[in-house]
Amino acid sequence: MELTYKLQELDVAVDYILSNTKSKILLFYGEMGAGKTTLIKELVKALGVQDTVSSPTFSLVNHYESEKGPVFHFDFYRIEEDTEALYIGFEDYLDSGEWNLIEWPEKVEKLLGDNTQKLLIQVESENTRKLKFC
């Protein structure tokens, strides 16, 4: 399954994700600058979070509250070993049953179970992206 969308149509991409995902653990793959964080910000808003959403590049995880429950946003770009994710209780987050939105999941693949949804974001042009469910 795939969707091509313009950056001005992030709501279409978010609706597509929420309508088609098989899991609340979403793994966002894509090159630097593909728009992973931008898409996640819109997704977090759609899940009912009222807070300002930012990338957890240095903190590794941001925790947001919504009326529907917590949403956890991870960015593992800066870690060197997957054990660093264990130090923040990553396995507990995955077992929580809540939304877990993970950037750079390739850095923690050994820690991920089967109950995940892989999403690949590819740059088609400056303003167009292709989103693939893998």
N, C-alpha and C positions, 0 to 999 in steps of 0.2 A: 504494500500500500504506500502511495506517495501523494504528495500535494506540492504544487508549485504556488508560491505566494509572493506578493510584493511586501516590502517592509512596512508600507502603510496599511497592510491588511493583516496585521498580527492577530487581530481578533478572529479571523477566519482560521488561521493556523491553530490557535488555542482551542477553538470549538472542535476542530478536527481531532486534536489530541485527546480532548476530554471525551469525545464521542467514540473513539476507537481504541483507547488504551486498554490493555488487559491487566494492568497493574497500577498501583499507586507509587511504585518505585520506578521513576523515569530516569533513564540514562541518556544524557545528551552528548553525542559525539559530533565533532566537527573541528575544522581547523581554527586557529586563532583568528578572530574577527568574523567568524561565520554568523554570529548573532545568537549564540547560546544564551548568554545572560539577558539579552534584550527580550528574547522569547520567554524565558523563565519569569522575568518581571511581569509580563502580561499574563502569564499563566497564574502566578501568585495572586494577582489582582482578581482574576476570574474566579479563583477559589475563595474570594471574599476577604482577603487581607486588606486592611486599611492603611497599614504602615508604609513608610517609604522603603522600597526594596532596593538593596544594593548587593553587589557581589561579595561573597565571603572569602575573597582571595587570601587574606591574611589570617582570618579567624577560622577558616575551613568550613564553618557551618553558621548559618543564620537561622534563627528560630522565629517564626511568625505565628501569630494567633489569628484565627478567623472564627466566625460563628459555627463553622463546620468542623473545627478542631485545628490542631497545629499543622504547620507546613514547615518542612525542613529543606533548606537550600544549601547544598554542598558545592565547594569548588576545590578540587584536589590538584590544580595545576602546579602548585609550588611544593607538593610533597615529593620526597625522594624514595620513600619506602612505604608500602601499604600498612606497615605496623603503626605509622603515624596516625592513621585513621582510627586505629584501635584505641589510642590514647584519649580520643574524644568520645568514646563509647559508640562508635559507628554501628556496631552490630545491634546495639539496643535500639537505635533509631530505625534500622531496617526491620526489626521485629515489632515495632510499635503499631503497625497497621495504618499509620498516618501517611500523608504525602511526603515523599522523599524525592527531591529534584537534584540530580547529581551531574555536575559538569566535570569533565575529564575522568570519566569512570574507568578508563583503561588503566589508571594508576592504582585502582583498588579491585580489579577484576577477580582476584583470588578470594576476596571477601564477599562477593555478591552471590546470591543464590539464583535459583531459576525463576523466581517470581518477580521478574523485572520486565520492563518494556524498553527496548533499545530504540533510540531516535537518532537518525543521522541528518545533520543539517549541511547541505552543500551550497556553496555560492555559485549561482548561475550567472549573475551580473551584479553590478553595484547595488541595485535595488530589488533584486529577485533572489529568492532562496528556494531550494527544493528540500522538503522534509520527507524522510523515508522511515517507515516503521520497519525494523529489522527483526 
